[in-house]
């Protein structure tokens, strides 16, 4: 197995606009500056976390990471966990993902692991056995209920890591939307807080025993700490990675590739500038949405730079209002009223400035009677919820220009 060599790789010259699920093939703009370092970490045995807003390109980034892992001779096993709320479902997804990667022997090995023990071990194994065998061999009296698996997590999941590591090729487990799964496991799957903690502890044991993971999601782990009392140290072994907007050169190249993919003519630097100036942060989703709108408009007429800029601005505003701004609204509404009020004070302190604010200046916005642990907890939550970022020199700023755009509008409405 070799580490990927990403030096000198060229950007795609043409790109087709796409919006929705993870972009692949001619729709995907590679983020080699992020994909390669993360793939190298994983292939070297270091586990990673990747959390961030929806629609910023996490799923498409995972596609690129999976491709690099596969090219290096390892096996990426990806589980999309949003909407799942049972341990048995997770095991079923694991078997399915192994089969999709062509690892039929590994999938059959996991099946046999439970089938051979199905009638002799506790209810947890019988529950998983019923899932992977269709219930063959069990009577109504012996079938486990939905919650029975929870008290036997170590029995049900313990052998899985060992079986995955017995694969001829290195297996890298990618758990997308793990925090949502944990929340739903508790809210809908009958798990108590101790069960969720035991599940996450088991995953950490897997990592400690050598099974490399990438853990991702659109909400941070602080939600699990606050809602379920989960110890954040259960994620302390992960290398925390972020997904920033594209740099200026990459954004310009992406726009040019989309223009070629759509066969726009004429297409000038002024057209490109109209697109680039319309977006508050250079995430690919904005450019794909803009070019889908430009395609519709261009069927009727050749677009001038001014018309291009106007369409780009309208498409951007639509995406902000339908997707990005509601995410910040929902995240702020999650906080307790006293915390939300302090958060808004912090945002107002950051709002008028274009540079970072010192921790001392920001600290003046906290109530004097708040203990340090409460202040730290709120700042940690605001960073994980993609409101704030901490910069060198103990300074703070909005996490991205998206937050600044959202707060500018929302604060104006309040005022």
Protein Blocks (a to p, Z undefined) as FASTA:
>chain_A
ZZddfehiacdfbdcddeddddehjlbccdfklmmmmmmmmmnopacdddddehiopmmm
mmmmmmmmmmnopacddddfehiacfklmmmmmmmmmmmnopamlmmmmmmmmmmmmmmm
cfklmmmmmmmnnopaiafklpccfklmmmmmmmmmmmmmmmmmmpmbdcddddehklmm
mmmmmmmnopafklmmmmmmmmmmmmmnopacddddfbdfklmmmmnopafklmmmpccd
ddddddfklmmmmmmmmmmmnopacddfklmmmmmmmpmbdcfklmmmmmmmmmmmmmmo
ccdfklmmmmmmmmmmmmmmmmmmmmmmmmmmmpcfklmmmmmmmmmmmmmpcbdcdfkl
mmmmpcfklcfklmmmmmmmmmmnomaccdehiiacdfblklmmmmmmmmmmmZZ
